[in-house]
Each structure stands twice: as C-alpha cells, then as structure tokens.
C-alpha cells in the first residue's frame, strides 16, 4: 500500500467514526428558541431575552430581562453573534424538554441550555442559562461516551 492509499483510508475511517457522533438536527430546536435567536441575529441583543420569555412565567420579570445586559457583555467580549448550533434535545416527558445549544460569535462560543414546557397552546421557556465555559452548562454525562 502506498502512502496516498493509507491516508485516504485513514480519512475515510475518521469520517465514519465522527459521523456517528449524535448532533441534534436544526428542526429539533423548539420554535420559541429558534425564533428568539433569529430575532437576535436580525435586530440585536434587546430582542433575545424578551422573545425567549414570551408567554412564560418569566415574561416581564426584571431580573430575567436584565440578562440582556449579559448578552451585550458577551458581544463586547466575543464580537458579533453569527449563528447557533444545536447540541442535544432531551425529551424528559411529553411536555418538557431540556435543550442544549451553542451560540457562535466571531471570537468564541456561548453555551446555552433551556427548559421548554409545552402546554396545550404553546411552547414556553421556564428556565434558561448561558455561560462561556461549557462545564457550567453541559452535564459531564453529555460529554462522556
């Protein structure tokens, strides 16, 4: 076997191994999160938190809305928001999901999680967390395979 054949074979093996890593599809991100992130991308930091909390018990809560300032600090640190990538959606029950995703900025990622509750009428966020350190958001069991 020549070097080129060995390299191609190794690349194929690596791509086969990596393709088995589970990644949630874009469609699995609940609509409430997807819409809030789209508003954020188009209209800025002031839109993210209010749109995440639309219809939830936290809607209008001053402490929750103050998280807009945290988002602005992230932008100062990491630059412009670019997009998001889903990590995992865990269906705890028919009505409750834990959603893990990454928000990508020009100079780094922001790790995020949210608890989404589906009532008869809509999806609502009952809890959300953001952090620049993945260990603060992602459970160790998620990383260990």
HELIX and SHEET records of a PDB file:
HELIX    1   1 UNK A    3  UNK A   18  1                                  16    
HELIX    2   2 UNK A   26  UNK A   28  5                                   3    
HELIX    3   3 UNK A   31  UNK A   43  1                                  13    
HELIX    4   4 UNK A   45  UNK A   52  1                                   8    
HELIX    5   5 UNK A   62  UNK A   65  1                                   4    
HELIX    6   6 UNK A   67  UNK A   78  1                                  12    
HELIX    7   7 UNK A  134  UNK A  136  5                                   3    
HELIX    8   8 UNK A  140  UNK A  143  1                                   4    
SHEET    1   A 4 UNK A  81  UNK A  91  0                                        
SHEET    2   A 4 UNK A  96  UNK A 105 -1                                        
SHEET    3   A 4 UNK A 108  UNK A 118 -1                                        
SHEET    4   A 4 UNK A 123  UNK A 131 -1                                        
END                                                                             
